[in-house]
Amino acid sequence: MRDETQRILVEYEKTIDKNLNVIEQGKFLVDGLAGVSDTSRVGITQDDLIALEQQGTPLDRSIQDRINDYNPMTVNVDSRLVAIASSITTIKTEIYNLIVQAIGAGPGTGCGQSTGICTNYTGGISTCLVGYGQLKNDLFQVRVQNMSSRSYVDLDPASYSTSTLSSSNVGVGSFNIVSKDGGTAIGYTATIVNTGGCSSYYTQVTNKYAEIDTLRSEADTLISTINVAKRERSSLQYERWAIFYGNEQAAQENTRLRTTSSNIQSSTLEPYV
């Protein structure tokens, strides 16, 4: 084997060894010693960590531990938002039922007011009534960036998917949003007149909308506040992604170099190298 070829192979081994150091050190930054496969490559032991702690100069906590610290608060806030969404749905359904009762089945007997452009109104909730429209649930959602997942090592960490917030995904995600009246349809409604026997329905509906306003105000405050914390968690998740992405590239390079080294030293190339 020529000297040039031997130098190539030596450089391969140096690069592979350097990459192995980078990979293990990256694991240490993310998960501490618990995540390291070869502790000899990080230059620190558990005893060293204990000694630093006793000296009052501990190393920074692992990135994953710092990410995990956000779990309780995000789960608790998201759970409250799920409860608010459920309460708003319940109240809106009650509003819908009250309006259906108030409007009644026949023309001239309910609490709706004709728009004056219909000549054949037959009763019930229809386009002939003032305030005719569709009542919809509020839509609470969460945007989940790719880098929220430890396993994501591709090139688009900040891209996201959007899902409806539910009990199954509380605490997850990078950003909470709410679209008022942007959810699924409950039914069609109309305006109730505030006169005579209709006043009771009108007052009940008005009070229930006030309850919704109170819940929405709470939700807006929670969302704007928790999103600030989620933004900081996203920064840590981005840092984690960058390390894992680098580790993946280093591992792929090592695989490629080992394969190339094997090919160079194969019997096929032996007469030529």
C-alpha positions in Angstrom: 0.0 0.0 0.0 1.4 3.4 -1.0 2.3 6.0 1.6 -0.4 8.3 0.1 -3.1 5.7 0.6 -1.9 5.1 4.2 -2.1 8.8 4.9 -5.7 8.9 3.6 -6.7 6.0 5.9 -5.0 7.6 8.9 -6.9 10.9 8.2 -10.1 8.9 8.1 -9.4 7.4 11.5 -8.6 10.8 12.9 -11.8 12.2 11.6 -13.8 9.3 12.9 -12.2 9.6 16.3 -12.9 13.4 16.4 -16.5 12.8 15.4 -17.0 10.2 18.1 -15.8 12.8 20.6 -18.2 15.4 19.2 -21.1 12.9 19.4 -20.4 12.0 23.0 -19.9 15.5 24.1 -23.1 16.5 22.5 -24.9 13.8 24.3 -23.5 15.1 27.5 -24.7 18.6 26.9 -28.2 17.3 26.2 -28.6 14.6 28.8 -25.6 14.7 31.1 -23.6 11.6 31.9 -26.7 9.5 31.8 -26.9 10.0 28.1 -23.3 9.3 27.3 -22.3 6.0 25.8 -18.5 6.4 26.2 -17.6 8.5 29.2 -13.9 8.5 28.3 -14.7 10.9 25.5 -16.3 13.6 27.6 -13.4 14.0 30.0 -15.5 14.1 33.2 -16.8 11.5 35.6 -19.6 11.3 38.1 -17.1 11.8 40.9 -15.9 15.0 39.1 -19.4 16.3 39.0 -19.9 15.6 42.7 -16.6 17.4 43.5 -17.6 20.4 41.5 -21.0 20.5 43.3 -19.3 20.3 46.7 -16.9 23.2 45.7 -19.9 25.3 44.8 -19.0 25.4 41.1 -21.4 22.9 39.5 -21.6 22.6 35.7 -24.7 23.9 34.0 -27.7 21.5 34.1 -28.3 19.4 31.0 -30.4 21.0 28.2 -33.1 18.2 28.6 -33.4 18.8 32.3 -34.0 22.5 31.6 -36.6 21.7 29.0 -38.3 19.3 31.3 -38.7 22.1 34.0 -41.3 23.7 31.8 -43.5 20.6 31.7 -45.6 21.2 34.9 -46.5 24.8 34.1 -47.3 24.2 30.4 -49.4 21.1 31.3 -51.3 23.0 34.0 -52.0 26.0 31.8 -53.0 23.9 28.8 -55.2 21.8 30.9 -57.0 25.0 32.1 -57.4 26.1 28.5 -58.9 22.8 27.6 -61.4 23.2 30.5 -62.2 26.8 29.3 -62.8 25.5 25.8 -65.2 22.9 27.2 -67.0 25.4 29.3 -67.5 27.8 26.4 -68.8 24.9 24.3 -71.3 24.0 27.0 -72.4 27.7 27.4 -72.8 28.1 23.7 -74.9 25.0 23.4 -77.1 26.3 26.2 -77.4 29.6 24.3 -78.4 27.8 21.2 -81.1 25.8 23.0 -82.5 28.9 24.6 -82.7 30.7 21.2 -84.4 27.7 19.6 -87.0 27.7 22.5 -87.4 31.5 22.2 -87.9 31.6 18.5 -90.5 28.8 18.6 -91.9 26.7 15.8 -94.5 29.0 14.3 -94.5 32.5 12.7 -95.7 35.3 14.9 -95.5 33.3 18.1 -91.8 33.4 19.0 -89.3 35.9 20.0 -87.6 36.5 16.7 -88.1 39.5 14.5 -88.7 39.3 10.8 -86.3 41.2 8.5 -89.2 42.5 6.5 -87.9 41.0 3.2 -89.5 37.6 3.7 -93.1 37.1 2.6 -93.4 33.4 3.4 -91.8 32.9 6.8 -93.0 29.6 8.2 -91.4 29.7 11.7 -88.3 28.4 13.3 -84.8 29.9 12.8 -84.4 31.0 9.2 -82.8 33.7 7.1 -86.0 35.7 7.5 -85.0 36.6 11.1 -82.9 39.5 12.3 -79.5 38.3 13.5 -79.6 35.0 11.6 -76.3 33.3 11.6 -74.3 30.2 12.6 -73.1 29.7 16.2 -69.7 28.1 16.3 -67.4 26.9 19.1 -64.2 28.7 19.9 -61.2 26.9 18.5 -58.2 26.4 20.9 -55.1 25.2 19.1 -51.4 24.5 19.6 -48.6 24.8 17.1 -45.9 22.2 17.5 -42.5 22.9 15.9 -40.5 20.0 14.5 -37.7 20.6 17.0 -40.2 19.9 19.8 -39.3 16.2 19.1 -36.0 14.8 20.2 -35.9 12.5 17.2 -36.1 15.3 14.6 -32.7 15.8 13.0 -33.7 17.2 9.6 -33.2 20.7 8.3 -36.5 22.4 9.1 -36.6 22.6 12.9 -38.9 25.7 13.1 -41.6 24.4 10.9 -44.8 23.4 12.7 -48.0 21.6 12.6 -51.2 22.9 14.2 -53.5 20.7 16.2 -56.6 21.2 18.3 -55.7 21.5 22.0 -57.1 18.6 23.9 -56.4 16.6 27.0 -54.2 14.3 24.9 -51.6 17.0 24.0 -51.5 19.4 26.9 -48.0 20.8 27.6 -46.9 20.0 24.1 -46.0 22.6 21.5 -44.4 25.9 20.9 -47.3 28.3 20.7 -51.0 28.4 21.8 -53.7 30.2 19.8 -57.4 30.7 20.0 -59.8 31.6 17.2 -63.0 32.9 18.7 -66.1 31.4 16.9 -63.6 29.6 14.7 -64.5 26.1 15.7 -67.1 23.5 14.8 -70.7 24.6 14.2 -73.4 24.2 16.9 -76.4 25.5 14.9 -78.1 28.5 13.4 -79.4 31.3 15.7 -81.2 34.6 15.5 -81.6 37.7 17.7 -84.1 37.5 20.5 -86.3 40.6 21.0 -86.2 42.1 24.5 -89.9 42.6 25.0 -92.7 40.9 26.9 -92.3 37.2 27.6 -89.1 37.2 25.5 -87.2 39.3 28.0 -86.4 36.3 30.2 -84.8 34.5 27.2 -83.0 37.7 26.2 -81.6 38.2 29.7 -80.5 34.5 30.0 -78.7 34.6 26.7 -77.1 38.0 27.4 -75.8 36.7 30.8 -74.4 33.6 29.1 -72.5 35.6 26.6 -71.1 37.6 29.5 -69.8 34.3 31.0 -68.1 33.5 27.7 -66.5 36.9 27.6 -65.1 36.3 31.1 -63.7 32.9 30.1 -62.2 34.3 26.9 -60.5 37.1 28.8 -58.9 34.5 31.1 -57.9 32.4 28.1 -56.3 35.4 26.3 -54.3 36.2 29.4 -53.1 32.6 29.9 -52.2 32.2 26.3 -50.2 35.4 26.0 -48.3 34.6 29.2 -47.6 30.9 28.6 -46.4 31.6 25.1 -43.6 33.7 26.5 -42.4 30.7 28.6 -42.9 28.4 25.6 -40.8 30.6 23.5 -37.9 30.2 26.0 -38.4 26.4 26.0 -38.3 26.5 22.2 -34.9 28.2 22.4 -33.7 25.2 24.4 -35.3 22.8 22.0 -33.6 24.5 19.1 -30.2 24.2 21.0 -31.0 20.5 21.5 -31.9 20.1 17.8 -28.6 21.7 16.7 -26.6 19.3 18.8 -28.5 16.2 17.6 -28.4 17.4 14.0 -24.6 17.8 14.3 -24.4 14.4 15.9 -26.4 12.9 13.1 -24.1 14.5 10.5 -21.0 13.2 12.3 -22.4 9.7 12.6 -23.2 9.7 8.9 -19.7 10.9 8.0 -18.2 8.1 10.2 -20.4 5.5 8.4 -19.3 6.9 5.0 -15.6 7.0 6.0 -15.6 3.5 7.4 -17.2 2.2 4.2 -14.7 4.1 2.1 -11.8 2.8 4.2 -13.1 -0.7 3.8 -13.4 -0.3 0.0 -9.9 1.1 -0.3 -8.4 -1.8 1.6 -10.5 -4.4 -0.3 -8.9 -7.0 -2.6 -10.5 -5.3 -5.5 -8.3 -2.2 -5.1 -5.3 -3.9 -3.6 -3.2 -3.9 -6.8 -3.8 -0.2 -7.3 -3.5 1.5 -3.9 
